[in-house]
């Protein structure tokens, strides 16, 4: 969810249509389906919804995790590294 928030924050042109690709069905449900209520990270979910509403169009796309999707594998590796390092780093400066 934090990665999704960071992605929205990093796009300055709000007239763009965005596609958020994630292996988290939970994230997609919480952010795009009004009948889903977050069980965790309620404040973060609301912040993301506010950011998403600023854009012309946002599509959420689910991909199966650990299935050879190059971009998803890169993001997964970054998340694992951040967790293991237990420190923040700017994902926008990380090269694939």
N, C-alpha and C positions, 0 to 999 in steps of 0.2 A: 504494500500500500504506500509506503514511503517513496518507493521508486516511481510510482504513478504520480504522486504529488510533485516530486522533483521534476518529472517530465513536463507536467502542466506548467509549472513555474518557469521552466527554461524556454518556453515558446513565447516570444514577445508579440508576434502577429496573431491577434485573437480572431482575425477573419479566416484563418486557416481551418480546414477540416482535419481532425486528428484521428488516428487509428491507434488504440492502445491494445497491444498484444500481450497476453499474459497466460500463464499456465494455472492461474488461480480462478476457478469457477466462483469461489466465494467473493473475490474482489469484484468480478463482473456483476454478480448478482446484487451485491450491496450497492454498487455504484450506479447500476442501470435499471434495476427493477424496484419500483416503489413499494412492493409488498415485502421485500427483504429488509430485515432490520439487523444492523450489525450487533454481534454478540461481544466483540472486542473492538478496540480502537474507534469508538463512536465519534469522538471529536475529530480524529483524522479523517474518517469517512465523510463527515460533514464539510470539512475543509476542502477535500477533493471535489465534492459535489459543487461547492461554490466556485472553485476554479474551473471545473468542466463547463459550468453554465455560462462562462464568459466567452466560450468558443462558438463559432458558427455551427459546427457539427462534431460530435465525438462518437466514434464507433468502437466498441469493445470486441476483441477477437480472442477466442480461446485457442491455445495450442497445447497439445499434450506435452507435459514435462518430460525431460530426459528421453526425447524421441528423435534427436538429431536435428532439431531446429536450431540453426546456427546462432541466431540472435538470442533465442531463449537460453541456449547453453552459455553464452557469454554473460548474460545477466545473472544466471544461476551461479556461475563461478565468482562473479563480483560479490554477490550476496554472501556466499560461503566465506570468501576472503574477509569481508567486513565483519562477519560474525566471529571468525577465528581471531582476527586482529583486535576485536573489541574496541575499535576506534572509528571515528567518522573519516570519510574521505570524499572528495568531490567526484562523483561518477561522471560528471560532464567532462572532466579532464582525462579520463581513462580511455586509452585507445584499445580497440579490439585486437 
